[in-house]
Amino acid sequence: MRALEAVGAKVVYIKLPVDLLVGFRGKNLLLEFKSSTGRLTKDQEKFISTWNGEVHIVQTPEEALTAVLGKEAMR
């Protein structure tokens, strides 16, 4: 969360159905953090498959920043 807030993103921990709601430069997206061995729950899989907005599954703060800022900004 701190890395996202450091670049100016508004971050809200919502826990369910995914971990974070992130707002950045007029764009809203959802982030789910998983460890390298973590798995989505059945409810999360269903939610993500039917959600019309952006959802990213990330493992590190760097991946979260890439999801929010875009790959070009992270070079």
C-alpha positions as a Markdown table, in Angstrom:
| # | Residue | x | y | z |
|---|---|---|---|---|
| 1 | Met | 0.0 | 0.0 | 0.0 |
| 2 | Arg | 2.8 | 2.4 | 0.9 |
| 3 | Ala | 4.4 | 2.2 | -2.6 |
| 4 | Leu | 1.0 | 3.0 | -4.2 |
| 5 | Glu | 0.3 | 5.9 | -1.9 |
| 6 | Ala | 3.9 | 7.2 | -2.5 |
| 7 | Val | 3.0 | 7.7 | -6.2 |
| 8 | Gly | -0.3 | 9.5 | -5.3 |
| 9 | Ala | -2.7 | 6.6 | -5.5 |
| 10 | Lys | -5.7 | 6.5 | -3.2 |
| 11 | Val | -5.8 | 3.0 | -1.6 |
| 12 | Val | -8.5 | 1.4 | 0.4 |
| 13 | Tyr | -8.2 | -2.0 | 1.9 |
| 14 | Ile | -11.5 | -3.8 | 1.3 |
| 15 | Lys | -10.4 | -7.4 | 1.9 |
| 16 | Leu | -13.4 | -9.0 | 0.0 |
| 17 | Pro | -13.9 | -9.8 | -2.8 |
| 18 | Val | -10.3 | -8.7 | -3.4 |
| 19 | Asp | -7.7 | -6.9 | -1.2 |
| 20 | Leu | -7.5 | -3.3 | -2.5 |
| 21 | Leu | -9.5 | -0.7 | -4.3 |
| 22 | Val | -7.1 | 1.7 | -5.9 |
| 23 | Gly | -7.8 | 5.1 | -7.5 |
| 24 | Phe | -5.2 | 6.8 | -9.6 |
| 25 | Arg | -5.5 | 9.7 | -12.1 |
| 26 | Gly | -9.2 | 9.1 | -12.7 |
| 27 | Lys | -8.9 | 5.4 | -13.0 |
| 28 | Asn | -10.1 | 2.8 | -10.5 |
| 29 | Leu | -8.9 | -0.8 | -10.3 |
| 30 | Leu | -8.9 | -3.7 | -8.0 |
| 31 | Leu | -5.8 | -5.5 | -6.7 |
| 32 | Glu | -5.5 | -9.0 | -5.2 |
| 33 | Phe | -2.2 | -9.8 | -3.5 |
| 34 | Lys | -1.2 | -13.5 | -3.5 |
| 35 | Ser | 2.0 | -15.1 | -2.4 |
| 36 | Ser | 3.8 | -17.3 | -4.9 |
| 37 | Thr | 1.9 | -20.3 | -3.6 |
| 38 | Gly | -1.4 | -18.5 | -2.9 |
| 39 | Arg | -4.5 | -19.4 | -4.8 |
| 40 | Leu | -7.7 | -17.5 | -5.5 |
| 41 | Thr | -10.8 | -18.7 | -3.6 |
| 42 | Lys | -13.7 | -20.0 | -5.7 |
| 43 | Asp | -15.6 | -16.8 | -4.8 |
| 44 | Gln | -12.7 | -14.7 | -6.0 |
| 45 | Glu | -12.4 | -16.6 | -9.3 |
| 46 | Lys | -16.2 | -16.1 | -9.9 |
| 47 | Phe | -16.0 | -12.4 | -9.0 |
| 48 | Ile | -13.0 | -11.7 | -11.2 |
| 49 | Ser | -14.4 | -13.7 | -14.2 |
| 50 | Thr | -17.6 | -11.6 | -14.1 |
| 51 | Trp | -16.2 | -8.2 | -13.1 |
| 52 | Asn | -16.3 | -5.6 | -16.0 |
| 53 | Gly | -13.5 | -3.5 | -14.6 |
| 54 | Glu | -9.8 | -3.9 | -14.1 |
| 55 | Val | -8.6 | -6.6 | -11.6 |
| 56 | His | -4.9 | -7.4 | -11.2 |
| 57 | Ile | -3.5 | -10.3 | -9.2 |
| 58 | Val | -0.1 | -9.3 | -8.0 |
| 59 | Gln | 2.6 | -10.7 | -5.7 |
| 60 | Thr | 4.9 | -7.8 | -5.0 |
| 61 | Pro | 4.7 | -4.0 | -4.5 |
| 62 | Glu | 6.5 | -3.6 | -7.9 |
| 63 | Glu | 3.8 | -5.6 | -9.7 |
| 64 | Ala | 1.2 | -3.4 | -8.0 |
| 65 | Leu | 2.9 | -0.3 | -9.2 |
| 66 | Thr | 3.1 | -1.7 | -12.7 |
| 67 | Ala | -0.6 | -2.5 | -12.6 |
| 68 | Val | -1.4 | 1.1 | -11.6 |
| 69 | Leu | 1.2 | 3.1 | -13.5 |
| 70 | Gly | 1.6 | 0.9 | -16.6 |
| 71 | Lys | 4.6 | -1.0 | -17.9 |
| 72 | Glu | 6.0 | 2.1 | -19.7 |
| 73 | Ala | 6.3 | 4.0 | -16.4 |
| 74 | Met | 8.2 | 1.2 | -14.7 |
| 75 | Arg | 11.1 | 1.1 | -17.2 |
